[in-house]
Amino acid sequence: AALPGRPLQGKVLWTSPEVDPTSHALDVVLSVQDPEQLARPGMTVTADLALGNEGERVITVPLAALQRVEDDWVVFSPVSEAAGVYEIVKVGRGRDLGDTIEILSGLVDGQTIVADGAFVLKAEAAKAAGGGEEEE
């Protein structure tokens, strides 16, 4: 906010080992390229941090594809699209990347998943797991 439209490039030197439970903040020390000396000590910034190795592929899914089932994050992958059969795939959720979510585990690059309609599949799976209503 202090320097709108003036991005600075830098390198992460250190990150605190824990996230503050109250503020949900993480201290990061950056070495910033600032030839005009615009940055000041104690200045708060918003930063985009590139994680991983340069050129490394990241698996992402649309936000609507990721569903919560009990304590797990899942997506639905078609076993047979013609028969309308889908499997629940537990995934490791990573970073929020706007309208997509990084997937850390559970999927392989290029794997087909359901985006539109994943919530409906979740509801159908929950209904099937409940066994329906009992007859008297």
C-alpha positions as CSV (number, residue, x, y, z in Angstrom):
1,A,0.0,0.0,0.0
2,A,2.9,2.4,0.7
3,L,4.3,2.0,-2.9
4,P,1.4,1.3,-5.2
5,G,2.4,0.1,-8.6
6,R,6.1,-0.2,-7.6
7,P,6.9,-3.9,-7.2
8,L,10.3,-4.8,-5.7
9,Q,12.2,-8.0,-6.3
10,G,13.8,-9.8,-3.5
11,K,15.0,-13.1,-2.1
12,V,13.8,-14.8,1.1
13,L,16.6,-15.1,3.6
14,W,14.6,-16.5,6.5
15,T,11.1,-17.5,7.6
16,S,9.9,-18.0,11.2
17,P,9.3,-21.7,11.9
18,E,5.8,-21.1,13.2
19,V,2.7,-19.1,12.2
20,D,1.4,-16.8,14.9
21,P,-1.9,-18.4,16.1
22,T,-3.6,-15.1,16.8
23,S,-2.6,-13.0,13.7
24,H,-2.0,-16.0,11.4
25,A,1.1,-14.1,10.3
26,L,4.5,-15.5,9.4
27,D,7.6,-13.4,9.8
28,V,9.8,-13.4,6.7
29,V,13.1,-11.6,6.2
30,L,13.7,-10.5,2.6
31,S,16.8,-9.1,0.8
32,V,15.1,-6.6,-1.5
33,Q,16.6,-5.0,-4.6
34,D,15.8,-1.4,-3.9
35,P,18.1,0.9,-5.9
36,E,15.8,3.9,-5.3
37,Q,15.8,3.2,-1.5
38,L,12.0,3.3,-1.4
39,A,11.6,0.6,1.3
40,R,11.9,1.7,5.0
41,P,12.6,-0.4,8.1
42,G,9.5,-1.9,9.7
43,M,7.4,-1.3,6.5
44,T,4.7,-3.9,6.1
45,V,4.4,-5.4,2.6
46,T,2.2,-7.7,0.6
47,A,4.4,-10.3,-1.1
48,D,3.9,-12.9,-3.8
49,L,6.4,-15.7,-3.0
50,A,7.4,-18.2,-5.7
51,L,7.6,-21.6,-4.0
52,G,9.3,-24.7,-5.4
53,N,11.9,-24.8,-8.1
54,E,11.8,-22.6,-11.2
55,G,10.0,-24.4,-14.0
56,E,8.6,-27.0,-11.7
57,R,5.0,-28.0,-12.6
58,V,2.3,-27.5,-10.0
59,I,-0.9,-29.5,-10.1
60,T,-4.0,-27.3,-9.5
61,V,-7.7,-27.9,-9.6
62,P,-10.6,-25.4,-9.8
63,L,-11.9,-24.3,-6.4
64,A,-15.3,-25.9,-7.1
65,A,-13.7,-29.3,-7.7
66,L,-12.3,-29.5,-4.1
67,Q,-14.7,-30.8,-1.6
68,R,-14.5,-31.6,2.1
69,V,-15.7,-35.0,3.2
70,E,-15.4,-35.6,6.9
71,D,-11.8,-34.6,7.7
72,D,-10.4,-35.0,4.2
73,W,-10.1,-32.9,1.1
74,V,-11.3,-34.8,-2.0
75,V,-11.9,-34.5,-5.7
76,F,-14.0,-36.8,-7.9
77,S,-12.4,-38.6,-10.8
78,P,-14.4,-40.5,-13.4
79,V,-13.9,-44.3,-13.4
80,S,-16.3,-44.6,-16.4
81,E,-17.8,-41.4,-17.7
82,A,-20.2,-43.3,-19.9
83,A,-21.6,-45.2,-16.9
84,G,-21.5,-42.1,-14.6
85,V,-19.2,-43.8,-12.1
86,Y,-16.8,-41.7,-10.1
87,E,-14.2,-42.4,-7.4
88,I,-13.4,-40.2,-4.4
89,V,-9.8,-39.3,-4.5
90,K,-8.3,-38.0,-1.2
91,V,-5.9,-35.1,-2.0
92,G,-3.4,-33.0,-0.1
93,R,-4.5,-29.3,-0.3
94,G,-1.8,-26.7,-0.9
95,R,-2.0,-23.0,-1.5
96,D,-5.0,-21.0,-2.6
97,L,-4.1,-19.6,-6.0
98,G,-7.0,-17.4,-6.8
99,D,-9.8,-19.5,-8.3
100,T,-7.6,-22.6,-8.2
101,I,-6.1,-24.7,-5.4
102,E,-2.6,-26.3,-5.4
103,I,-2.8,-30.1,-5.0
104,L,0.2,-31.6,-3.1
105,S,-0.7,-35.2,-3.3
106,G,-3.3,-37.7,-4.5
107,L,-3.5,-36.6,-8.2
108,V,-1.1,-37.1,-11.1
109,D,-0.6,-34.5,-13.8
110,G,-3.3,-34.7,-16.4
111,Q,-5.7,-36.8,-14.3
112,T,-9.3,-36.1,-15.2
113,I,-11.5,-34.7,-12.3
114,V,-14.9,-33.3,-12.0
115,A,-15.1,-29.5,-11.5
116,D,-18.7,-28.5,-12.3
117,G,-21.0,-30.8,-10.3
118,A,-18.5,-31.9,-7.7
119,F,-20.8,-30.6,-4.9
120,V,-23.7,-32.7,-6.3
121,L,-21.4,-35.8,-6.4
122,K,-20.5,-35.1,-2.8
123,A,-24.1,-34.9,-1.8
124,E,-24.9,-38.1,-3.6
125,A,-22.0,-39.9,-2.0
126,A,-23.1,-38.7,1.5
127,K,-26.7,-39.9,0.8
128,A,-25.4,-43.3,-0.3
129,A,-23.1,-43.6,2.7
130,G,-26.1,-42.8,5.0
131,G,-28.1,-45.7,3.5
132,G,-31.2,-43.6,2.9
133,E,-34.2,-43.5,5.1
134,E,-35.3,-46.5,7.1
135,E,-38.7,-48.1,6.4
136,E,-41.1,-48.7,9.3
